[in-house]
Amino acid sequence: MDKAEILDVLKRNEGELRRRGVRHAALFGSAAKASAAPSSDIDILLDIDATFPMDVFAYAGVVGFVRDLFPAPVDVANRQALKPHLRAEVERDALYAF
């Protein structure tokens, strides 16, 4: 999948993701930079609403939902959980679907 297709999938599922507490979803990593190999995974950044009641089970459900959207392996990162030095790099490359 190319970056436009990945972003389209996220955008089409915006309603469900927002119902699950996601404020923003973005693509980052090699797919965002158009340097992905056929065997590359898809890196998705989620910004979770801090006011949403998110426990570990709800978060696992969000991650599972996102992974099920794509035919390739998916790594999901929580923006709030990123270390500061990684956050800057991830946000620099991020392409937001919403």
C-alpha positions in Angstrom: 0.0 0.0 0.0 1.2 3.5 -0.7 0.9 6.4 1.7 -2.3 7.8 0.0 -4.0 4.4 0.4 -3.0 4.1 4.0 -4.2 7.7 4.8 -7.5 7.0 3.0 -8.1 3.9 5.1 -7.5 5.9 8.3 -9.7 8.7 7.1 -12.5 6.3 6.2 -12.4 4.9 9.7 -12.1 8.3 11.5 -15.6 8.0 13.0 -14.9 4.6 14.7 -11.4 5.7 15.8 -12.8 8.9 17.4 -15.5 6.8 19.2 -12.6 4.8 20.6 -10.8 7.9 21.9 -8.4 8.7 19.1 -8.1 12.5 18.4 -5.7 12.2 15.5 -4.2 9.4 13.4 -1.1 9.7 11.2 1.3 7.7 9.1 5.0 8.0 9.8 8.2 6.0 9.1 9.2 4.6 5.7 5.7 4.5 4.2 5.3 8.2 5.0 8.6 9.0 3.4 7.8 6.8 0.3 10.9 4.7 1.1 9.1 1.5 2.2 10.2 -1.9 0.8 7.5 -4.5 0.0 8.3 -6.2 3.3 8.1 -3.0 5.4 5.5 -2.6 8.1 3.1 0.4 8.4 3.8 2.8 11.2 0.7 4.5 12.7 0.8 7.3 15.2 -2.3 7.8 17.4 -3.0 10.8 19.5 -5.4 9.7 22.3 -7.8 12.1 23.9 -6.6 12.6 27.4 -10.2 13.0 28.7 -11.3 9.6 27.2 -11.5 6.8 29.8 -8.8 4.6 28.2 -7.6 1.6 30.2 -5.2 -1.1 28.9 -8.1 -3.2 27.4 -9.6 -0.2 25.6 -6.1 0.7 24.2 -5.5 -2.9 23.1 -8.8 -2.7 21.3 -7.8 0.4 19.4 -4.5 -1.1 18.5 -6.2 -4.3 17.3 -8.7 -2.3 15.3 -6.0 -0.3 13.5 -4.0 -3.5 12.8 -7.0 -5.2 11.3 -7.5 -2.3 8.8 -4.4 -3.2 6.8 -3.0 -6.3 5.0 0.5 -5.6 6.2 2.1 -5.7 9.6 1.3 -2.5 11.6 3.2 -0.9 14.4 1.1 1.5 16.5 2.6 4.3 18.5 0.9 6.4 21.1 2.0 10.0 20.7 1.8 10.7 24.5 4.0 7.7 25.3 6.9 8.6 22.9 10.2 9.7 24.4 10.9 13.3 23.6 13.8 12.6 21.3 11.7 10.2 19.3 8.6 12.4 19.3 10.3 15.1 17.4 11.5 12.7 14.7 8.1 11.0 14.4 6.2 14.3 14.3 8.5 15.7 11.6 7.7 12.8 9.3 4.0 12.3 10.3 1.3 12.6 7.6 -2.1 13.2 9.4 -5.2 11.5 8.1 -7.2 13.5 10.7 
